[in-house]
Amino acid sequence: MTDQNSPRFSKPAAFFWLLRLNRTVMVASITGCAAFAAGAGVVNSLWMTLAGWLLAVGGFSLDFLADRDLDVVGPRAEIRHNPYTDGSLSPKTGLAFSLIFLISSLVIVIPVSPLALIPWGITLAIIVGLALHIFEQPLTRALTLGLLQGLYALMGAAAGVLSPGLWFIAGTFFFAMFGGRGMIDIRDFAQDEVTRVQTLPKRYGIENTARFTSVCLLIAYAMSLAAYFTGEFGNIYLYLDIVFIAVGLVCAWLFAARPSPQLAYRLTLVFMMGTGTVICLAMILGSV
């Protein structure tokens, strides 16, 4: 019989969960694709992709460290795979892990794009604020999630020419994830209901949260289309953006009509991974 007090994860597995690959890979893609669309070139775009991934891993692993008391019991313990909750990793070891990734990201950004230090620094400030539980209100949690996505796009774009079209794309990611916070909160409603976490549906109700998410998504789709009309992207961007918008509108309509944790779970897979990949491809192929 397994000792209930023994660590749940081996050391390699514990460090693996800190990488948060289900989220950090997409963030890295946003950074790298924005750099390429800004004309940074293949090599610098790859460096910015790595810098974005390192920064994201540092941030998400700090999030695990900050939320270790919330992830001890209940549904969060099974879903979050937090290696700090049962002694798989000590907080001191985890903090060192996060700092190594954050510093490594900084070491890359400085020579590749000094201008990118501005969004990099703002991103770090938000990461630290989240770890210190400064942004605990429902709307500030949504705001910081949107800002982080937009800032990763700006960080990548700063490696090249930060054009109006790329500002619109950064706005697309901001509003998509500003509203996406509502979808995530509804998805996680059961596990968050028994904790002190302040979420949008707990404060405003599920239906109002779904309406908020849908409005933000509509703004995001409008901004993605506005990026094309700056004339900075080719027709392939428009074709892929139409797919992005069409799928997104269906998701927004379904979510506004019948919001539920089960539907939110399915839509987050489609919306955050599928449509996120489409708009990243649009940035690359539309810039060739």
C-alpha positions, 0 to 999 in steps of 0.5 A: 500500500502506498504511504499517503504522506509520501511524495506523489511525483518522482523528481523528474515528473515533478519538474515536468509538471512545472513546465506546464507544456499545455500552456507554455508552448502556445505562449512561446508560439505567440512570441515567436510568430509575432517576431517573425511577422515583425520581420525579425528573421528566422534566427531571431524569431526562434530566439524570441520563441525560446525567450517567451517559453522560458519566461512563461515556464518561470511564471507558471511555475511560480503560480504553482508555488503561490497556489500550493495551499489551494491545490492540496485537497479536492478536485484541484489536487487531481487536476492541477498536478502541483508538485509542491502540495505533497513534498515532491518538490520543496518551495526553495527548490521550486523557486530556484527552478523558476528564477533560472528560467526567468533569468535565462529568458532575460539573458536571451532578450537583452542581445536579441531585442533591447526594446523587448525588455519593456514588455518583458519587464511588464510581464515579469511585474504581472507574474510577480504580482500574481505570485504575491496574490495582488491581483485576486479580484475576478476582473483583475484576474481576467485583466492580467490574463489578457495582458500577459497574452498581449504582452507576449505578442508585443515582446516578440514583435519588438524584435522587429518592426512593431507595426499597427497590424501587430498592435491589432494582433496583440489586442486580439490576444488580449481580448481573447484571453480577457474574455477567455478567463470567464470560460476558464472560470466556468470550466473550473467552477466545481473545483473553485467553488470550494476554495477562496479563489475569486472567480467571475462566475462566483461573483457575477453568475455563470450566465453573465460571465458567459455574456462577458466572454462572448463580447470580449471574443467579438472584439478580439475577432474584429481586431484580428480582421483589422490587422489584415486591413492595415495592408501588412499581411497577405491574403493567406492571413485573411483566409486563415483569419476567416477560419479563426473568426468563423470557428470563434463565432460558433464557440461564442454563440454556443457558450452564450446560449448554453454556458456550462462547465462541460461545454466550457471544457470542450470549447477551451480545447478548441478555442485556446489551442485550435484557434490560437494555432490558426492565428499564429499560422496566419501571422507566419504565412501572411508575412511570407 
